[in-house]
Amino acid sequence: MGTPLFVKVCGLRTERDVDTAVEAGADAIGFVFAESPRRIDAGTARRLAARVPDGVLTVGVFRDQPLDSVRALLGETGMRAVQLHGHEDLAYFDALRPDGRTLIRGVAVRGEVPRYGERGEDVLLLDAPVPGAGEAWDRSGKQLPAPGRRWLLAGGLDPHNVADAVRAARPWGVDVSSGIETSRGVKSPELITAFIAAARGAETVS
Ligand SMILES: O=C(O)c1ccccc1NCC(=O)[C@H](O)[C@H](O)COP(=O)(O)O
């Protein structure tokens, strides 16, 4: 057996969905603070994050937002990780590093796949050109990160396609938002559970 697949579910907004994700075995839960139909306020995020046990990463998702407000929101809500999904540069990442949170760099793949570690990130998340749109990106002929690198595959994954995607791309982990929704921003407990089970199922195939 190899390293267990890391499974992150993103854009959760209700206690029911957080509890479902935890019970189903999610490794990380993303809370969106960027402009999005999934955006939640600090009070909601703090309340939801308080339900998440220590072993599960709570992730604040941002895109091109002022560093001071990102820092303040992370502190106020108690997030254990930060996912930066815009044009944040190395200095921006460096400024957050001393806070000790896991740093996730979300990249919209348009051409070449960026190399792991260019911003000193702990985890690289490779996503479709429009994050959270439920669209897959073309991985054919692309140089994906080397085995062993901590990178997440995202973009258009769902309970039906995640196992095949994992077997083909061999990521360290996966991330999903639209594929566990019944309509934009509305998660389905059944789809959350099915996605995590399907992703885990892919691990057993060598
Ligand atoms: O989800 C959003 O609306 C969003 C908005 C702005 C920046 C990032 C956002 N989501 C980040 C993600 O975690 C991924 O894009 C997502 O898991 C993959 O999305 P999907 O293709 O919908 O599964």
The ligand as an ORCA input file, in Angstrom:
! r2SCAN-3c Opt
* xyz 0 1
  O     -15.020     27.512     -5.088
  C     -14.981     28.694     -5.429
  O     -16.001     29.306     -5.748
  C     -13.667     29.415     -5.462
  C     -13.668     30.782     -5.703
  C     -12.481     31.483     -5.726
  C     -11.290     30.831     -5.530
  C     -11.270     29.469     -5.301
  C     -12.450     28.745     -5.268
  N     -12.442     27.371     -5.082
  C     -11.214     26.692     -4.875
  C     -11.196     25.222     -4.906
  O     -10.988     24.609     -3.896
  C     -11.245     24.454     -6.188
  O     -11.427     25.320     -7.249
  C     -12.273     23.392     -6.219
  O     -12.158     22.434     -5.233
  C     -12.370     22.675     -7.543
  O     -13.553     23.093     -8.016
  P     -14.578     22.146     -8.773
  O     -14.093     22.033    -10.163
  O     -15.848     22.896     -8.660
  O     -14.631     20.827     -8.045
*
